[in-house]
Amino acid sequence: MSAQPPVQVERRNDVRNIAIIAHVDHGKTTLVDALLKQGGAFHAKQIVEDCAMDSNDQERERGITILAKNCAVQYGDIRINIVDTPGHADFGGEVERVLRMADGALVLVDAFEGCLPQTRFVLRKALQNGLKVILVVNKIDKPNCEPEIVADKIFDLMVELGAEDWQLDFPVVFGSGRQGFMELSLEAGRAKLVSGDGNLKPLFDLVVSDIPGPPIKPNAPLQLQISNIDHNDFVGRMGIGRLHAGKITAGQSVVVVSGPNGVPHRARVLQLQRFSGMGKAEIKEAKAGDIVIVTGLEQVNISDTLCEPEFPLPLPPIPIDEPTIKMTFGVNTSPLTGQEGKPLQSRDLRNRLDREGQKNVAMRWADTEQPDVFEVAGRGVLHLSVLIESMRREGSELQVGPPRVIYKTDEAGNRLEPIELAVIDVPESHSSKVMNLMLTRRAELMVMEAKGNFQHLEFSIPSRGLLGLRNAMLSATQGEAILNTMFLEYGPYRGDIEKRVNGAIISSVNGDVIAYALFLLQERGKFFVNVGEPLYEGQVVGENAKDTDMAVNLSKEKKLTNVRSSGADEAIRITPPHKHSLEEALEYIKADELVEVTPKSIRIRKYYLTENERKRNSRV
């Protein structure tokens, strides 16, 4: 097959498309807020809440960005399209897609924390996509920070990640996104900390001068690749993407093509919009280099290409990292079904997962042998727990199985498992506890260095070993350890890992928790339920101090007699129960347990509710 002749490519000078990428909590969304304010996206007297781009409830509560979002500002004659991307590796599918819309990236790094795992993750993606990088050293107002060392370490990291020579020649700015200023030198940045009169003009100028305009192919046929999907009750499904070639107009007839072997199907562009500030503005026409929102395409999916009917030339599909964790989602079958939410039927659950899969491209789902249970795979427990929490907030009930890693086999038939990089900063006094904890989970030490009174440790650890690790580490270090993780590779299977030693305390009856019964049993272990809560047979109500399961009756009341004995009416003291978060519950459960999720409660239960069923199936 002969090679195609080279296509003449020019660059637009009136547009810049940039992505902002960073580790979790390094100030990415706060910097976007400042860019929007100083770029005139808000009225002078408009009250704007912090992290305005994190509009999702879960994003505000968790303090992280989950969904990639677009906005735009006008800087002089230049239109700057900005994409705020997630920092957590579990949402790598979002990062993969949105980087396709950008020509450059602002890599944001905390001046105190420096380069952390997700910095490495998102920077690798940016370099692989051939983006020009501007390093933004943020939070220089933090005490004991080392901005110069951070800049040097990012250079070393880029060399390690195989950056091209032109990518290594990156500019650096220093400042504070929260205080709304950036400067080209650290001295100037520190002076602005004192004077308090800085702004983001140096950063805006760098974006214009160092980030190239989008490449365009003059007079080429239309190619618009969809990178994101949105929905509006009035216009339905909306595709968000960048024009790589040609132009598009409102009302135009197009074909939608899915990949190189896809069958083109005809559609019509009803409405064309572009981003303006944090909102959208309707336009009549867009040309190569623009990022637009297209309505009227009900069948469009992420990675599809819109083309002219005469030239159905799809762009290569967007590569997405494969899932590493899977779990089962099933219809809720507990005795309390329907009391706290809307129980999803099999058809409803299937439709909900299908809708999610169309926009959450890093998630996969499949049928199982049971008609009301589906297997759902994702990039990590956090990735899937965000989906479960969304379904819960929609008023749905479901039950979820324990997370299991997805294994692969190499050409020689050896079993491979996902291996992750775990970076831990812990006070020196607790470092030995962390070391013991990690080694019991088949981790291998890669880096160990002192940072003042802290030890900086880096391990490679199987994904299996991370399940439940965060809570165990916080308990062992009195809450002082900081753990960050990132997927590394698929490596040889490292052997069995003991997950949970302690057995479960299981309710043997249906009823409500009685204070007297809980008081008598609380020395036997740690309980998860409080007085007055409804419970059912087979529900896991606590953790046994021993390694065996124990069935108890928490609805047993004190027998009344007409004989008084001294001390019989002493005050009952109940130890407060341990309440699991959704992620904790998912990581806690064993293979024979499920998490029941309702809008009001998160309960742990046995797969088989009655003791006879459990005994019968344990012999099979």
Secondary structure as GFF3:
##gff-version 3
##sequence-region A 1 620
A	DSSP	beta_strand	10	11	.	.	.	ID=ss1
A	DSSP	beta_strand	15	22	.	.	.	ID=ss2
A	DSSP	alpha_helix	28	38	.	.	.	ID=ss3
A	DSSP	alpha_helix	57	62	.	.	.	ID=ss4
A	DSSP	beta_strand	69	75	.	.	.	ID=ss5
A	DSSP	beta_strand	78	84	.	.	.	ID=ss6
A	DSSP	three_ten_helix	89	91	.	.	.	ID=ss7
A	DSSP	alpha_helix	92	99	.	.	.	ID=ss8
A	DSSP	beta_strand	104	110	.	.	.	ID=ss9
A	DSSP	alpha_helix	117	128	.	.	.	ID=ss10
A	DSSP	beta_strand	132	138	.	.	.	ID=ss11
A	DSSP	alpha_helix	147	160	.	.	.	ID=ss12
A	DSSP	alpha_helix	165	168	.	.	.	ID=ss13
A	DSSP	beta_strand	172	176	.	.	.	ID=ss14
A	DSSP	beta_strand	181	183	.	.	.	ID=ss15
A	DSSP	alpha_helix	186	195	.	.	.	ID=ss16
A	DSSP	alpha_helix	201	210	.	.	.	ID=ss17
A	DSSP	beta_strand	215	216	.	.	.	ID=ss18
A	DSSP	beta_strand	223	232	.	.	.	ID=ss19
A	DSSP	beta_strand	236	245	.	.	.	ID=ss20
A	DSSP	beta_strand	247	249	.	.	.	ID=ss21
A	DSSP	beta_strand	253	257	.	.	.	ID=ss22
A	DSSP	beta_strand	265	268	.	.	.	ID=ss23
A	DSSP	beta_strand	271	276	.	.	.	ID=ss24
A	DSSP	beta_strand	279	283	.	.	.	ID=ss25
A	DSSP	beta_strand	285	287	.	.	.	ID=ss26
A	DSSP	beta_strand	291	295	.	.	.	ID=ss27
A	DSSP	beta_strand	305	307	.	.	.	ID=ss28
A	DSSP	beta_strand	325	330	.	.	.	ID=ss29
A	DSSP	beta_strand	342	343	.	.	.	ID=ss30
A	DSSP	alpha_helix	346	359	.	.	.	ID=ss31
A	DSSP	beta_strand	364	367	.	.	.	ID=ss32
A	DSSP	beta_strand	373	378	.	.	.	ID=ss33
A	DSSP	alpha_helix	381	393	.	.	.	ID=ss34
A	DSSP	beta_strand	396	400	.	.	.	ID=ss35
A	DSSP	beta_strand	404	405	.	.	.	ID=ss36
A	DSSP	beta_strand	408	409	.	.	.	ID=ss37
A	DSSP	beta_strand	415	427	.	.	.	ID=ss38
A	DSSP	three_ten_helix	428	430	.	.	.	ID=ss39
A	DSSP	alpha_helix	431	439	.	.	.	ID=ss40
A	DSSP	beta_strand	444	451	.	.	.	ID=ss41
A	DSSP	beta_strand	454	462	.	.	.	ID=ss42
A	DSSP	alpha_helix	463	466	.	.	.	ID=ss43
A	DSSP	alpha_helix	469	476	.	.	.	ID=ss44
A	DSSP	beta_strand	482	492	.	.	.	ID=ss45
A	DSSP	beta_strand	504	507	.	.	.	ID=ss46
A	DSSP	beta_strand	511	512	.	.	.	ID=ss47
A	DSSP	alpha_helix	515	521	.	.	.	ID=ss48
A	DSSP	three_ten_helix	522	524	.	.	.	ID=ss49
A	DSSP	beta_strand	525	527	.	.	.	ID=ss50
A	DSSP	beta_strand	534	535	.	.	.	ID=ss51
A	DSSP	beta_strand	539	544	.	.	.	ID=ss52
A	DSSP	beta_strand	550	552	.	.	.	ID=ss53
A	DSSP	alpha_helix	582	588	.	.	.	ID=ss54
A	DSSP	beta_strand	593	597	.	.	.	ID=ss55
A	DSSP	beta_strand	602	606	.	.	.	ID=ss56
A	DSSP	alpha_helix	611	618	.	.	.	ID=ss57
###
